[in-house]
Amino acid sequence: MLFPILTESRTLIDLSGIWEFKRDDGNGFSEKWYEGRLTDSITMPVPSSYNDIKEDMSLRDHYGWVFYQKSFSVPYSLLDQRIMLRFDSVTHHAKVYLNGTLICEHKGGFLPFEVQINEFLQSGDNLLTVAVDNRIDDTTLPVGGRPDPNAGSITGQKDVSAGKLRNIPNFDFFNYCGIARPVRIYTTPSQYIKDITVVPSVSGTDGELSCEIETSAVGVIKVECLDEEGNIVAVAERGNTGKLLIRNVHLWQPLNSYLYTLKNFKGYGKHEDTFPAGRGLNMPMNVKDISLMKWQGANSFRTSHYPYSEEMLRLCDREGIVVIDETPAVGIHLNFGGGANFKNGKKINTFDPEEEGGIRTQAHHREVIRDMIMRDKNHACVVMWSIADEPDSCSEGAYEYFEPLFSLARSLDKQHRPCTLVSVQDARYKNDCSLRLSDVICLNRYYGWYNGSDDFEAAEKAMREEFDFWQNTGKPFMITEYGADTINGMHNTVPVMYTEVRLLDRLAMAVTGPKEPIMAMVPTSMPVRYGSGCVLFHCLFLFHGLYPKEEVQQVAYPHNGKADPSNRHLAHHKEADCHNYSHCPHDSQFRSHRHGPLLHKAAQMLFIKVCAYKPVMEPPRTFGKAEYSRHKERDGREDRQYDPH
């Protein structure tokens, strides 16, 4: 599906703005609210999630349908064109009515859908009504509870004390809902380009683009490739497939993007929510997020845990930000959190047969994989597809559930990007189906937090044992989430949970302890807006044990959490004799949620190519008097500066 833009042959009308809004009181469909104007409605901005817009807790926690409504007109001059109504994201189930007629339905938020509306238009004003259902269960992605009150802890939805139904998400972020991204009308000629697939390849200094163009009619297609200065660098004029040769091609690189334009002529982990718009499209914050990532030295993120807006991916193309594109498949784990689920007195496992209570998401899962790849296949920034986040991937039946989904994803992507799923921490990790299915192993690990918070040394030992296992599999692996959290400014005389001193103490053990360190992370008080338990840079590429011990050292940012990587990295490149800067591991830098910068010289981008080097140590970390004394006493090191201020 092509992203709609204004061109010489295509018109674009944005329906964003203030819409009328009304919660369903149980009579919305029986009284046919969609046939006329809503009464007793309130205002609601589109795009936005509706939950936090008004000072109304009952709206924030609403369960069920709501109705949006807006009037619009189409200029008479456009009526001989093909007129499309497109929704970029409606969470989670939409019924779209135009002038009282149901014209389409769509299940699944986070991905676009569209419908041709020519036959439903009338002269003058047209009444557009969108009914939106926010209910989640074991057929939706992300996953929620079943409407069976006897099914168990996470699947019962009856709130007995309040006497009402409610959503119970099987995931750890808020269930924002509504029309979260723009609604647009766009037009095309009667003969038009339906879709474009571009597959790039490089040979020496030259690039080749294989183009496949789907059209509504047969004809000659001319394709021009323009560089960033607007110069035509390649032309092809033939049928629906062809190749363009670009001499001395400029490659797209992380934090060093270069974009070519194709013209056709017929003939950290982060979430996407902001206050108060929820998951409504927020381009100023998207630009700010990327600015913060670059300021911290990061160059990538995972779209945890749903596909982000097309506007964000286009921005990442432009800014040189690497993206792991993830489906909304979070919560495919009926024992999430260790709870047990029962149906008719029998324990339910995630991948039990559907008739016995097992998960019922696979059909919808196939739909969202197809929609995501078809939407995002041509983005330079997308380097890998994430099929799911933290599923029950170590249990019986997981391989049989996921193998068809991985096969589908690989069949849809002609660029053959790697596929993965992000594995939850599980003592049975040796049984993880990701071993057999994923091209790159992605691990969410919370050693020392959810696991081993009372015994950090034991947690470290268990983590090293597990990482040794993954290293010996022969597949690259990365940490996509890691665990630690503090409340900014919270202190205590002893390092208890959530205090800054606990974090500092525990991390100092990793940095200065007698064993080979895993990572160094330096706390900072810089406020960030991301929710508890998340990391801004969700895709932390940490490869354990790939360097000899003597070549792994810790570094910290020099002052105030700010990075100045250019000179240091230049020295790295020279010393390591790295000829391909775009794949050099020295450029990977990260920061954690709340706790500031994170660097580890064993970290690499995606595909590991081991090269020996000796990192250049940065200026020592400045500590306050109490911290300085404590760390000096702990490990006898003098290589930290004492700042009396």
C-alpha positions in Angstrom: 0.0 0.0 0.0 1.5 3.3 -1.1 1.7 6.2 1.3 -0.5 9.1 0.0 1.2 12.2 -1.1 0.2 15.2 -3.2 1.5 15.0 -6.9 0.5 16.3 -10.3 -1.9 13.4 -10.7 -3.0 12.8 -7.1 -5.0 15.1 -4.9 -4.8 14.9 -1.1 -7.5 16.1 1.4 -6.6 15.8 5.1 -9.6 15.3 7.4 -7.6 15.8 10.6 -9.1 18.3 13.1 -12.0 18.4 15.5 -14.6 15.6 15.1 -17.8 15.0 17.0 -17.5 12.1 19.5 -19.9 10.0 21.6 -19.6 6.9 23.7 -21.9 4.1 22.9 -24.5 3.6 25.7 -25.5 0.2 24.3 -27.9 1.7 21.8 -25.6 3.1 19.2 -26.2 0.5 16.6 -29.8 -0.4 17.4 -30.7 3.3 17.1 -28.5 3.7 14.0 -26.5 6.7 15.2 -24.5 6.5 12.0 -27.5 7.5 9.9 -27.7 11.1 11.3 -25.8 13.6 13.2 -24.8 12.7 16.8 -26.7 14.3 19.6 -25.2 15.2 22.9 -21.7 14.7 21.4 -18.4 16.2 22.6 -15.4 17.4 20.6 -12.5 15.1 20.0 -9.3 15.8 18.0 -8.2 13.5 15.2 -5.6 12.1 15.2 -5.4 11.2 18.9 -6.3 8.5 21.4 -9.5 9.6 23.2 -8.5 8.3 26.6 -6.7 11.3 28.1 -8.2 14.1 26.1 -11.0 14.9 28.6 -11.0 15.0 32.4 -13.2 11.9 32.6 -12.0 8.6 34.2 -14.9 6.7 32.8 -13.8 7.7 29.3 -10.2 6.7 30.0 -11.3 3.3 31.1 -14.2 2.9 28.6 -14.9 -0.6 27.4 -16.6 -1.0 24.0 -17.7 1.1 21.1 -17.4 4.9 20.6 -18.6 6.9 17.6 -16.7 9.6 15.7 -18.3 11.8 13.1 -17.3 14.5 10.6 -18.8 16.2 7.6 -16.8 16.9 4.4 -17.2 17.9 0.8 -15.4 16.8 -2.3 -14.7 19.4 -5.0 -16.8 18.8 -8.1 -13.6 18.8 -10.2 -12.5 15.6 -8.5 -15.6 13.5 -9.0 -14.3 11.9 -12.3 -11.2 10.6 -10.4 -10.9 7.5 -8.3 -11.6 8.7 -4.7 -10.2 6.9 -1.8 -10.8 7.2 1.9 -7.8 6.1 4.0 -7.3 5.5 7.7 -3.8 5.3 8.9 -4.7 3.7 12.3 -7.9 2.9 14.1 -7.6 1.0 17.4 -8.8 -1.8 17.4 -11.9 -2.5 15.3 -13.5 0.0 13.0 -16.8 0.2 11.1 -16.9 3.0 8.6 -20.2 4.6 7.5 -20.6 7.2 4.8 -24.0 8.9 4.5 -25.5 6.1 6.6 -24.1 3.2 4.6 -21.5 0.8 6.0 -18.7 1.0 3.5 -15.9 -1.1 5.2 -14.8 -2.7 8.4 -11.2 -3.3 9.6 -9.8 -5.3 12.5 -6.4 -4.3 14.0 -4.9 -1.0 15.0 -1.5 0.4 14.0 -1.8 -0.4 10.2 -3.7 1.5 7.5 -6.8 0.5 5.5 -8.7 2.3 2.7 -11.8 2.1 0.6 -13.0 3.6 -2.6 -16.0 6.0 -1.9 -17.1 7.2 -5.3 -20.5 5.4 -5.3 -21.3 6.5 -1.8 -20.7 10.3 -2.2 -23.5 12.8 -2.6 -23.4 16.4 -3.7 -22.7 19.0 -0.9 -21.9 17.7 2.6 -21.2 14.0 3.2 -21.5 12.6 6.7 -18.7 10.3 7.8 -19.2 8.2 10.9 -16.6 5.8 12.3 -17.5 3.3 15.1 -14.5 2.3 17.0 -14.3 -0.7 19.4 -11.5 -0.9 21.9 -12.1 -4.4 23.2 -9.3 -6.9 23.3 -9.3 -10.6 23.8 -7.5 -13.7 22.7 -8.2 -13.1 19.0 -6.8 -9.6 18.9 -3.2 -8.3 18.7 -2.2 -7.1 21.2 -3.8 -9.8 23.3 -6.4 -9.3 26.0 -8.7 -11.4 28.2 -11.5 -13.6 27.0 -15.1 -12.7 27.8 -15.4 -16.0 29.7 -15.5 -15.2 33.5 -14.7 -18.8 34.3 -11.5 -18.9 32.1 -8.9 -17.8 34.7 -6.9 -15.0 36.1 -6.0 -13.0 33.0 -8.9 -14.1 30.8 -11.9 -13.1 33.0 -13.3 -9.7 32.2 -16.1 -9.4 34.7 -15.4 -6.7 37.3 -17.7 -8.1 40.0 -17.2 -5.2 42.4 -18.1 -2.5 39.9 -20.6 -4.6 38.0 -19.2 -3.8 34.6 -17.0 -5.3 31.9 -13.5 -4.0 31.4 -10.4 -4.7 29.3 -7.7 -6.7 30.9 -4.6 -6.3 28.7 -2.1 -9.2 28.6 0.7 -6.6 28.0 2.4 -4.0 30.0 1.4 -0.7 28.4 -1.8 1.3 28.3 -4.5 0.3 25.9 -4.8 3.6 24.1 -7.6 3.6 21.5 -9.4 5.8 18.9 -8.5 7.3 15.6 -4.8 7.6 16.4 -3.4 8.6 13.0 -4.6 10.9 10.1 -7.7 10.3 8.0 -7.2 11.3 4.4 -9.1 11.4 1.1 -6.9 11.0 -1.9 -7.6 10.7 -5.6 -5.9 8.9 -8.5 -6.6 8.8 -12.2 -8.7 5.9 -13.5 -5.5 4.2 -14.7 -3.1 4.3 -11.8 -0.2 2.7 -10.0 -1.3 0.3 -7.3 1.9 -0.6 -5.7 5.7 -0.4 -6.1 8.3 -2.9 -4.8 12.0 -1.8 -5.0 14.9 -4.2 -4.3 18.3 -2.6 -4.1 21.7 -4.3 -4.6 25.3 -3.1 -4.7 28.2 -4.2 -6.8 31.4 -2.3 -6.1 30.6 1.4 -6.3 27.5 0.9 -8.4 23.9 0.3 -7.3 21.1 -1.5 -9.0 17.4 -1.0 -8.3 15.0 -3.8 -9.4 11.6 -2.3 -9.7 8.2 -4.1 -9.8 5.2 -1.8 -10.4 1.7 -3.0 -10.1 -0.8 -1.0 -12.2 -4.5 -1.0 -13.0 -3.9 -1.3 -16.7 -1.3 -2.5 -19.1 1.0 0.1 -20.6 4.6 1.5 -20.8 6.0 2.8 -17.5 8.8 5.2 -17.3 10.8 5.3 -14.1 13.3 8.0 -13.2 15.7 7.9 -10.3 16.8 11.3 -8.9 19.6 12.0 -6.5 19.2 14.3 -3.5 20.1 17.3 -5.7 17.3 16.5 -8.1 19.5 15.2 -10.9 18.3 12.3 -12.9 20.8 9.5 -12.4 19.0 6.5 -14.0 16.0 6.0 -16.4 14.1 2.9 -17.4 11.1 2.8 -19.8 9.5 -0.6 -20.3 6.8 -2.8 -18.8 5.9 -3.4 -15.1 9.4 -4.7 -14.2 12.8 -3.3 -14.8 16.2 -2.4 -13.4 18.0 0.9 -13.0 21.8 1.2 -12.7 23.2 4.0 -10.5 26.9 4.7 -11.0 28.9 5.7 -7.9 25.9 5.1 -5.7 25.6 6.9 -2.3 24.7 4.3 0.2 22.2 4.8 3.0 24.0 4.5 6.4 22.9 4.8 10.0 23.1 8.5 11.0 24.3 9.3 7.5 21.3 8.9 5.2 21.1 9.5 1.5 17.8 9.2 -0.3 17.1 8.8 -4.0 13.7 9.6 -5.4 11.9 7.4 -7.8 9.4 9.1 -10.1 6.9 7.0 -12.1 5.0 8.2 -15.2 2.2 6.0 -16.6 2.5 5.9 -20.5 16.0 3.0 21.8 12.6 0.8 23.3 10.4 3.5 23.0 6.6 3.8 22.8 4.6 6.0 20.4 2.4 7.6 23.1 2.5 11.2 24.3 0.2 13.2 26.6 -2.6 14.0 26.1 -2.8 12.6 22.5 -2.0 9.0 23.6 -0.9 7.2 20.4 -2.2 10.0 18.2 0.3 11.1 15.6 2.7 13.7 17.1 5.3 14.8 14.6 7.0 17.4 16.8 7.6 14.7 19.4 8.8 12.3 16.7 11.4 14.9 15.6 12.3 15.5 19.2 12.7 11.8 19.9 15.1 11.3 17.1 17.0 14.5 18.2 17.4 13.0 21.7 18.5 9.7 20.2 21.2 11.4 18.2 22.2 13.6 21.2 22.7 10.4 23.2 24.6 8.7 20.4 21.9 6.1 19.5 21.1 5.2 15.9 18.3 2.7 16.1 15.0 1.6 17.7 12.5 -1.2 17.7 8.9 -0.2 17.1 7.9 -1.8 20.4 5.3 -3.2 20.3 3.3 -2.3 17.2 4.1 -0.8 13.8 4.7 3.0 14.1 3.3 5.6 11.8 4.4 5.9 8.2 5.4 9.5 8.9 7.8 8.2 11.6 9.4 5.7 9.2 9.8 8.3 6.5 11.5 10.5 9.1 13.8 7.7 10.0 14.6 7.2 6.3 15.6 10.9 6.2 17.5 11.0 9.5 19.4 7.7 9.1 17.8 5.9 12.0 17.8 2.1 11.8 14.4 0.4 12.6 13.3 -3.1 13.6 9.7 -3.2 12.5 7.5 -5.1 15.0 3.9 -6.4 14.7 1.4 -5.7 17.5 1.7 -9.4 18.5 2.3 -8.8 22.2 0.6 -10.9 24.9 0.7 -14.3 23.1 1.4 -15.9 26.4 -1.4 -17.2 28.6 0.9 -17.8 31.5 2.4 -14.3 31.4 3.5 -13.3 34.8 3.3 -16.8 36.1 -0.4 -17.0 36.4 -2.4 -20.2 35.6 -5.5 -20.2 33.5 -8.3 -22.8 33.5 -11.3 -23.6 31.5 -13.9 -26.0 32.9 -11.4 -27.0 35.6 -8.7 -27.8 33.1 -5.4 -25.8 32.9 -5.1 -23.9 29.6 -1.7 -23.6 27.9 -1.1 -20.9 25.3 -1.0 -23.2 22.2 -3.6 -25.7 23.2 -6.3 -26.3 20.5 -8.6 -23.3 20.2 -11.6 -25.4 21.2 -9.9 -26.2 24.5 -9.1 -22.6 25.2 -5.8 -22.0 23.5 -4.8 -18.7 21.9 -6.9 -17.7 18.8 -4.7 -15.1 17.2 -2.9 -16.9 14.3 -5.3 -15.9 11.5 -5.2 -12.3 12.5 -1.4 -12.5 13.1 -1.0 -13.5 9.4 -3.1 -10.5 8.4 -0.9 -8.0 10.3 2.3 -9.5 9.1 1.1 -9.2 5.5 -0.2 -5.6 6.0 3.0 -4.5 7.8 5.4 -5.8 5.2 3.3 -4.6 2.3 3.3 -1.1 3.9 6.9 -0.9 5.0 8.8 -3.0 2.4 10.4 -0.1 0.6 11.7 1.8 3.6 15.5 2.1 3.7 15.5 2.4 7.5 13.8 -1.0 8.1 16.4 -3.7 8.6 14.5 -6.5 10.3 10.9 -7.8 10.9 9.9 -8.7 14.5 7.1 -11.2 14.4 6.1 -10.9 18.1 7.2 -9.5 21.4 7.6 -11.9 24.4 5.4 -14.7 23.3 5.3 -18.1 25.0 8.1 -19.2 22.7 9.5 -21.9 25.0 6.3 -23.9 25.3 5.0 -26.9 23.4 3.2 -25.8 20.2 5.2 -22.5 19.8 7.1 -23.7 16.8 4.0 -25.0 15.1 2.3 -21.6 15.7 5.2 -19.4 14.6 6.8 -21.4 11.7 4.0 -20.5 9.2 4.3 -16.9 10.2 8.0 -16.7 9.7 7.6 -18.4 6.3 4.9 -15.9 5.4 7.1 -13.0 6.3 10.0 -14.3 4.3 7.9 -15.0 1.3 6.5 -11.4 1.3 9.8 -9.5 1.5 11.7 -9.6 -1.7 14.7 -7.9 0.0 15.0 -10.9 2.3 15.4 -8.9 5.5 16.1 -11.1 8.6 13.2 -12.1 10.8 13.1 -12.5 14.6 10.8 -12.7 17.6 11.7 -11.1 20.9 12.0 -13.7 23.6 10.8 -13.2 27.2 13.0 -14.3 30.0 12.3 -18.0 30.7 14.2 -20.7 32.5 13.4 -22.9 29.6 15.3 -20.7 27.1 17.1 -23.7 25.5 13.7 -24.8 24.2 12.9 -21.4 22.6 11.5 -21.9 19.1 13.5 -18.7 18.2 16.5 -21.0 18.0 15.0 -22.7 14.9 13.2 -19.8 13.4 15.0 -16.4 14.0 17.8 -15.1 11.9 18.9 -12.9 14.8 18.1 -13.8 18.4 16.5 -11.0 20.4 16.3 -11.2 24.2 14.4 -9.2 26.8 16.4 -9.9 30.0 15.9 -8.4 33.4 18.6 -10.1 35.5 19.0 -8.2 38.7 15.6 -6.7 38.5 12.6 -9.1 38.0 15.1 -11.9 38.5 17.7 -11.9 41.2 17.0 -8.5 42.6 18.0 -9.7 46.0 21.2 -11.4 44.9 23.0 -9.4 42.2 26.0 -11.7 42.0 23.8 -14.8 41.4 21.9 -12.8 38.8 25.1 -12.0 37.0 26.2 -15.6 37.1 22.9 -16.8 35.6 23.1 -14.1 32.9 26.6 -15.1 31.9 25.6 -18.8 31.7 22.6 -18.0 29.5 24.7 -15.6 27.3 27.3 -18.3 26.8 24.6 -20.6 25.6 23.4 -18.1 23.0 26.9 -17.4 21.9 27.5 -21.0 21.2 24.4 -21.3 19.0 26.3 -19.7 16.1 23.6 -17.0 15.6 24.0 -13.3 16.4 22.0 -12.2 19.4 21.1 -8.9 21.0 19.6 -7.6 24.1 16.4 -5.8 23.1 15.3 -4.9 26.7 17.2 -4.9 29.9 16.1 -4.2 33.4 16.7 -1.6 36.0 14.6 1.4 37.1 14.8 4.2 39.5 12.5 7.0 40.6 14.4 10.2 39.7 15.6 11.9 42.8 14.7 9.0 45.2 17.4 8.3 47.8 17.9 6.2 50.9 20.6 5.5 53.4 20.8 1.9 52.0 20.5 0.9 48.4 16.9 -0.3 48.3 14.8 -0.9 45.2 14.0 2.2 43.1 16.6 4.4 44.6 19.3 6.0 42.5 22.0 4.8 44.9 20.8 1.1 44.4 21.3 1.5 40.7 24.7 3.1 41.1 25.8 0.5 43.6 24.7 -2.5 41.4 26.2 -1.1 38.2 29.4 -0.3 39.9 29.7 -4.0 40.6 29.6 -4.6 36.9 32.0 -1.8 36.1 34.6 -2.3 38.8 34.2 -5.8 40.0 36.8 -8.5 39.7 35.1 -10.4 36.9 34.9 -9.5 33.2 32.3 -6.8 33.0 29.2 -7.1 30.8 28.3 -3.5 30.4 28.8 -0.1 31.9 25.8 2.2 32.5 26.1 5.6 34.1 23.0 7.2 35.8 22.0 10.7 35.0 19.2 12.9 36.3 18.1 14.0 32.8 14.3 13.6 32.8 12.7 11.7 29.9 9.1 11.0 29.3 9.0 7.3 28.7 7.0 5.0 30.9 8.5 2.9 33.7 10.2 -0.3 32.7 10.9 0.9 29.1 14.2 1.9 27.5 14.4 4.8 25.0 16.7 2.7 22.9 14.8 -0.5 22.9 17.1 -2.2 20.4 20.3 -2.5 22.5 22.7 -4.4 20.4 24.9 -6.2 23.0 26.9 -9.2 21.9 28.5 -10.9 24.8 31.8 -12.6 24.7 32.7 -11.9 21.1 35.9 -10.0 22.0 38.9 -11.3 24.0 38.7 -10.2 27.6 41.6 -7.8 27.3 39.9 -5.9 24.5 36.7 -5.3 26.4 36.7 -2.1 28.4 34.2 0.2 29.8 33.7 3.8 28.8 31.4 6.5 30.0 30.3 9.8 28.5 32.7 12.6 29.6 30.4 15.3 31.0 26.7 15.9 31.6 25.7 12.8 29.7 26.7 14.3 26.3 28.5 12.3 23.7 31.2 13.5 21.3 31.8 10.4 19.4 33.6 11.7 16.3 37.2 11.9 17.4 37.0 8.8 19.6 35.4 6.8 16.8 37.9 8.0 14.2 40.7 6.7 16.5 38.8 3.4 16.7 38.5 3.1 13.0 42.2 3.9 12.4 43.3 1.5 15.1 41.1 -1.4 14.0 41.7 -0.8 10.3 37.9 -0.9 9.6 37.2 -0.3 5.9 33.4 -0.4 6.1 32.3 2.4 8.5 28.6 1.6 8.0 29.0 -1.9 9.6 31.7 -1.1 12.1 30.8 -2.1 15.6 32.5 0.9 17.1 29.6 3.2 16.3 27.0 1.6 18.5 26.1 3.8 21.5 23.1 3.6 23.7 21.3 5.1 26.6 18.9 3.5 29.0 15.5 4.6 30.2 16.0 7.3 32.9 19.6 6.3 33.5 21.4 8.1 30.8 24.1 6.9 28.5 25.2 3.3 28.1 28.2 2.2 26.2 29.9 -1.2 25.8 32.7 -1.9 23.4 31.4 -5.4 22.7 28.2 -3.8 21.2 27.6 -4.0 17.5 25.0 -3.3 14.9 23.0 -6.3 13.9 25.4 -8.5 11.9 28.6 -9.3 13.8 32.0 -9.1 12.1 34.6 -9.5 14.8 37.5 -7.1 14.6 40.1 -6.7 17.3 40.7 -3.2 18.6 41.6 -1.4 21.8 39.1 1.2 22.8 40.3 4.7 23.6 39.3 5.4 27.2 37.2 8.6 27.6 37.8 11.1 30.4 36.9 9.7 33.8 33.5 10.0 35.3 33.0 12.8 37.8 31.6 11.7 41.1 30.4 13.5 44.2 32.4 13.1 47.5 30.2 10.4 49.0 30.1 8.4 45.7 33.8 8.8 45.2 34.6 7.6 48.7 32.3 4.6 48.4 33.7 3.4 45.1 37.3 4.0 46.1 36.7 1.9 49.2 34.9 -0.8 47.2 37.6 -1.3 44.5 40.6 0.8 45.4 40.4 2.6 42.0 41.7 6.2 41.7 40.7 6.8 38.1 37.6 8.9 39.0 37.6 12.6 39.5 36.2 14.1 42.7 34.1 17.1 42.0 33.4 19.0 45.3 30.5 20.7 43.7 
